[in-house]
Amino acid sequence: MTSRPTGHRARKRFGQNFLRDPGIISRLVRAIGPKPGQRLVEVGPGQGALTEPLLEAADGRLEVIELDRDLIPGLRVQFFDKPGFVIHEGDALKFDFRELCGDGPALRVVGNLPYNISTPLISHLLAAGDAVADMHFMLQKEVVERLAAEPGGAERSRLSVLAQYHCRVESLFTVPPEAFVPRPKVESAIVRLTPHETPPHRAQDEALMFEVVREAFTQRRKTLRNNLKSRLSGEALSALDIDPGRRPQTLSVAEFVRIADHLTKEGS
């Protein structure tokens, strides 16, 4: 397994922290469970430490997306003998994952993500719909906690509702700073996001629902009565069996869908 330095200095502007711990890498690959015939895509392969075992498990077929052009020649040399290894140079935030999928099997997307792009990239991938089969990401631990947070938890946020509306979210295990070079200042964690084949709670107007979620969390210490007063009254919330004195982080996905569907019915 390759985890040695290649002389490349990690760049702060790309948020680079290279995973080097062989035990963590093996555990992550086991959690992903890649199999021959699947369509794997790695975001930000860096120096190839995770790329090599992924290629072995996927029978030599892997596509990667790398923004740092200085890393690409090293990756080409490292995996020159793997005809199924394909590099896409570019920004994953602007990448068309639906086009990459085409008429083939849905993509399994993995990566050790820079902390500064984790939330927007997850949102971008969720927008790709059924082009993505699942996602396994190394993220800042607090981001994983927000993704997986249940209603009522301190970490519950707009991101929690967005992710859980679209996916089953599983926090798998934590990763200490010493597993990386350079060492980040925070702990990391692995999350698995599996899009629902059939969403358990589907809003009639998804765009409206996420507008409601955004407004509800604008001031999380305030009540729904205050945050949603431009949308509906406290009496209307009570009629939906939702206490207007509750705070947004206490609501389930189903309750946000209920509010959005009421607004859709009322023509709001």
C-alpha positions in Angstrom: 0.0 0.0 0.0 1.5 3.3 -1.0 1.5 6.0 1.6 5.0 7.5 1.2 5.6 11.2 0.5 6.3 12.2 -3.0 8.0 15.5 -2.4 4.7 17.5 -2.8 4.1 20.0 -0.1 0.5 20.2 1.1 -1.2 23.3 0.0 -3.3 25.3 2.4 -5.5 26.8 -0.3 -6.6 23.3 -1.4 -7.1 22.3 2.3 -4.7 19.3 1.8 -4.1 16.9 4.6 -2.8 13.6 3.2 -3.9 10.4 4.8 -0.9 8.2 5.7 -2.0 5.7 8.4 -2.1 2.2 6.8 -4.5 0.9 9.5 -7.0 3.7 8.9 -6.7 3.2 5.1 -7.4 -0.5 5.4 -10.4 0.1 7.7 -11.8 2.7 5.3 -11.5 0.4 2.3 -13.2 -2.4 4.2 -16.0 0.0 5.1 -16.5 1.0 1.5 -16.4 -2.6 0.3 -15.6 -2.0 -3.4 -16.2 -4.9 -5.8 -15.3 -5.6 -9.4 -17.8 -4.2 -11.8 -18.8 -1.2 -9.6 -18.2 2.4 -10.8 -15.9 3.9 -8.2 -14.9 7.6 -8.2 -12.4 9.1 -5.8 -12.5 12.8 -5.1 -9.1 14.3 -4.3 -6.8 11.2 -4.6 -3.8 13.4 -3.5 -0.7 11.2 -3.3 -2.6 7.9 -4.0 -2.6 6.4 -0.5 -6.2 5.4 -0.7 -6.2 5.1 -4.5 -4.0 2.0 -4.6 -6.1 -0.3 -2.3 -9.3 1.0 -4.0 -7.9 0.0 -7.4 -6.9 -3.5 -6.1 -10.4 -4.1 -4.6 -12.1 -2.8 -7.7 -10.2 -5.0 -10.1 -8.1 -2.1 -11.5 -11.0 0.2 -12.4 -11.2 3.7 -10.7 -11.8 7.2 -11.8 -10.4 10.1 -9.8 -11.0 13.8 -9.8 -8.0 16.0 -8.8 -7.9 19.8 -8.7 -4.2 20.2 -8.0 -2.4 19.8 -11.3 1.0 19.3 -9.7 -0.2 16.0 -8.2 -1.5 14.6 -11.5 1.9 13.6 -13.1 2.8 11.6 -9.9 -0.5 9.8 -10.0 0.0 8.9 -13.7 3.4 7.5 -13.0 2.3 5.6 -9.9 -0.6 3.9 -11.7 0.8 3.8 -15.3 0.1 0.0 -15.5 -3.6 0.3 -14.6 -5.5 0.8 -17.9 -8.7 1.2 -15.9 -7.4 4.2 -13.9 -8.8 7.4 -15.3 -7.9 10.9 -14.1 -10.3 13.9 -14.5 -8.4 17.2 -13.8 -10.8 19.7 -12.4 -12.9 21.0 -9.5 -15.3 18.4 -8.1 -17.7 21.2 -7.1 -18.2 21.9 -10.8 -18.0 18.3 -12.0 -21.0 16.8 -13.8 -21.4 13.5 -11.9 -24.7 12.7 -13.8 -22.9 13.0 -17.1 -20.0 10.8 -15.8 -22.6 8.1 -14.8 -24.2 8.2 -18.2 -26.2 5.0 -18.8 -23.9 2.9 -16.7 -24.2 1.8 -13.0 -24.6 4.5 -10.4 -21.4 5.9 -9.0 -19.8 5.0 -5.7 -18.1 8.2 -4.6 -15.3 8.2 -2.0 -12.7 10.7 -0.7 -10.7 12.3 2.0 -12.3 15.7 1.5 -10.8 19.1 2.3 -12.8 20.6 5.1 -13.6 23.7 3.2 -15.5 22.0 0.4 -17.2 19.1 2.3 -20.7 20.7 2.7 -21.0 22.2 -0.8 -19.7 19.0 -2.4 -22.2 16.8 -0.6 -25.0 19.2 -1.7 -23.6 19.0 -5.2 -23.6 15.2 -5.2 -27.1 15.0 -3.7 -28.3 17.2 -6.6 -27.0 14.4 -9.0 -29.9 12.2 -7.8 -29.8 8.5 -8.9 -26.5 9.0 -10.6 -24.9 8.3 -7.1 -25.3 4.9 -5.4 -23.5 5.9 -2.2 -20.8 8.2 -0.7 -18.0 7.5 1.8 -16.2 10.5 3.0 -13.5 11.5 5.5 -14.7 14.8 7.0 -14.2 17.0 9.9 -15.8 15.2 12.9 -18.2 18.0 13.7 -19.5 17.9 10.1 -20.2 14.2 10.4 -21.9 14.9 13.7 -24.1 17.5 12.1 -25.0 15.2 9.2 -26.0 12.4 11.5 -27.6 14.5 14.3 -31.1 13.3 15.4 -33.9 15.9 16.2 -33.2 17.6 19.5 -29.5 17.2 19.4 -27.2 20.2 19.8 -25.6 19.4 16.4 -28.9 19.3 14.5 -28.8 21.8 11.6 -30.0 22.7 8.2 -27.4 20.2 6.8 -28.8 17.4 9.0 -32.3 17.9 7.4 -30.9 18.2 3.9 -28.8 15.0 4.1 -31.4 12.9 5.9 -34.1 13.9 3.5 -32.1 12.5 0.7 -30.0 9.8 2.4 -29.5 7.3 5.1 -26.6 8.7 7.1 -24.2 6.5 9.1 -21.3 7.8 11.2 -18.7 5.0 10.9 -15.6 5.8 13.0 -13.3 8.6 14.0 -9.8 9.3 12.7 -7.2 11.0 14.9 -5.1 14.0 13.6 -1.9 11.9 13.6 -3.2 9.8 10.7 -2.5 12.7 8.4 0.4 14.7 7.1 0.4 17.6 7.9 -1.7 17.0 11.0 -5.0 18.9 11.1 -6.0 20.7 14.2 -9.3 18.7 14.5 -10.4 15.1 14.6 -11.9 13.6 11.5 -14.6 11.0 11.0 -15.9 8.6 8.2 -19.5 9.0 7.1 -21.5 6.8 4.8 -24.4 8.5 2.8 -26.7 6.1 1.0 -29.4 7.9 -1.1 -32.9 6.6 -0.5 -34.3 4.5 -3.3 -37.7 5.8 -2.3 -37.6 8.8 0.2 -39.6 7.9 3.3 -40.9 11.5 3.4 -41.2 13.2 0.0 -42.2 16.9 -0.2 -44.6 17.9 -2.9 -42.3 20.9 -3.6 -38.8 20.1 -2.6 -37.5 23.6 -3.4 -40.1 25.1 -1.1 -39.3 22.7 1.6 -35.6 23.6 1.7 -36.5 27.3 1.7 -38.6 26.6 4.8 -35.7 24.7 6.4 -33.3 27.5 5.6 -35.6 30.1 7.1 -36.3 28.0 10.1 -32.6 27.7 10.9 -31.7 31.3 10.2 -31.8 32.0 14.0 -31.8 28.6 15.6 -32.3 29.9 19.1 -35.6 31.4 18.1 -38.9 29.5 17.9 -40.7 28.4 14.7 -43.3 31.0 15.4 -40.7 33.7 15.0 -38.6 32.2 12.2 -41.5 31.2 10.0 -43.9 34.1 10.7 -43.6 35.3 7.1 -44.8 31.9 6.0 -47.5 30.8 8.4 -49.0 31.6 11.8 -48.5 29.9 15.1 -52.1 28.8 14.8 -51.4 27.1 11.5 -48.4 25.3 13.0 -50.6 24.1 15.9 -53.1 22.8 13.4 -50.3 20.7 11.8 -49.7 19.3 15.3 -46.4 21.2 15.6 -45.9 23.4 18.6 -45.0 26.9 17.4 -42.8 27.3 20.5 -40.4 24.6 19.4 -37.0 25.4 18.0 -36.0 24.3 14.5 -33.4 21.7 15.7 -36.2 19.7 17.4 -38.1 19.0 14.1 -37.9 15.7 12.2 -37.7 15.6 8.4 -41.3 14.4 8.3 -42.4 17.5 10.2 -40.6 19.9 7.8 -42.2 18.0 4.9 -45.6 18.5 6.6 -45.1 22.2 6.9 -43.9 22.5 3.2 -46.8 20.4 1.9 -49.3 22.6 3.8 -47.7 25.7 2.2 -47.9 24.1 -1.2 -51.6 23.3 -0.7 -52.2 26.9 0.4 -50.3 28.2 -2.6 -47.5 30.0 -0.6 
